[in-house]
Amino acid sequence: MALKQLGHVAVRVEDIPRAVEFYQQLGMVNVWQDADWAYMKAGEDGLALLGPGYRAAGPHFGFVFDNLQELEQEHQRLKNQGIPVGAIHGHRDGTASFYGKDPDGNLFEFLYEPAGTFDEAHTTC
């Protein structure tokens, strides 16, 4: 299966509220915010802001799937090809994903993002 969308890039930031405000000034929309991470959107493209306390993953780029079955099939396909990937796991925002590394150690994520997940901004901070 051909990948259809590079959905987001995740970067480290020192201060979540400050970073959210900055990217809002650039024109992005804050669609999810917790104490340790936030998720911004520019159209269909996402930017994850990982704060100092975020431990689930480091800087990475993510490919988005809108079907959980496709994500599961891709997970199995990569494993069958001998590409080391972690287990599929659910996230607190309703998405699910798994992570892997390319030959140079760059982290990538395959992410299931259900339709409508970020239609309305959700802020918990």
N, C-alpha and C positions, 0 to 999 in steps of 0.2 A: 504494500500500500504506500502511495506517495503522501508525504506530509503536505498539509494544505495551508497551515498557518503557523508562523512564529508568533506566538501570542503575547509573550512578555519577556522582559529582562528584569533581573533582580539585582539590586545594588545595595551596598552597605551605606548607612547614614549614621551620623552621631546623635541626631535629635529628630524623632519622628514628627512632632508638631511643626518644627521649623522646616523640615523637608517637605511636608505636605503643603504648607503655606507657599513655599517657593514654587513647587510644581503646579499649584493652582494658579499662581501668577503667570506661569508659562501657558496656561490654558487647559491644563489637565483637570479631570474630575476625580475627586476623592470618593471611592466607592466602598472602601472598607478600611477601618482603622482600629487597631488595638494598641496597647502600650508598647509592644515590641515590633510591630510591623504595620504597614499600610499598603493599600493597593490603589493605584491611580490608573485612569483610563484616558486615552486620547483616541476617540472613535473606538475601533475594535482592538487597538493595541494597548497593552498593559505595561505598567512599571511597578514592580514590587519594591518597597522601601524596607530594608531589613535593619532594625535598630540594634544597638549593642547587646541587648538581651535576647535576641532571636537566635535560637540554637538548632532549629530544624534543618536548615540548609544554609550554605554560603552563597555568594554571588553565583548566578546561573542564568541561563536562558531557557524559556519554556515553550514547547509546542502544544497547542490547544486542540482538544477533541471535544465534540459536542455529544458524543455517544460513549457511554461507559463500556459497552461491549467492544467497541473499536480500541479503546485504551487497553482492555484486557488482552485482546488479540495481539496488539503491538508489543505488549509486555512479554507475552509468550514467544512471539517471533524473534525479539531481540535475544531472549534467553536461549532459544534454539540455535541462534547464530553465534553463541558464545560471548555475547556482549554482556559484561557484568552490570546488572541493574538491581536496585533494591526492590523490596516488596511494595505492592500497591497499598496505599493507606489513605484514609479519609482525613479531611481538614475541617477545622472549625467553621469555615465559611461555606461548607456544603460541597466543595470540590473534592476530587480524589486524584492522586498522582503517584508516580514513582520517579526516582532519580537514577541517573547513571553518569559515567564519566567517559569523555572521549579519550583517545590515546595520549593526549597531552595533559590530562588531568582536569580539563574544564568540565564543570558540572552542568548537566542538562536535565530537564524535567519534561515528562510527558504528562499532561494535565487534562483531566476531564472537568469541563466547566459547563454545568447544566444550563440550558437556555434560560435566560432571565435571571441568572444568579446575581448580576450586578446592575439590574435595571434601575433600582433605586439606591441612592447612596445610603450606606449604613455606617454609623460611627458609634463606637463604644467608649471613646475617650473624650 
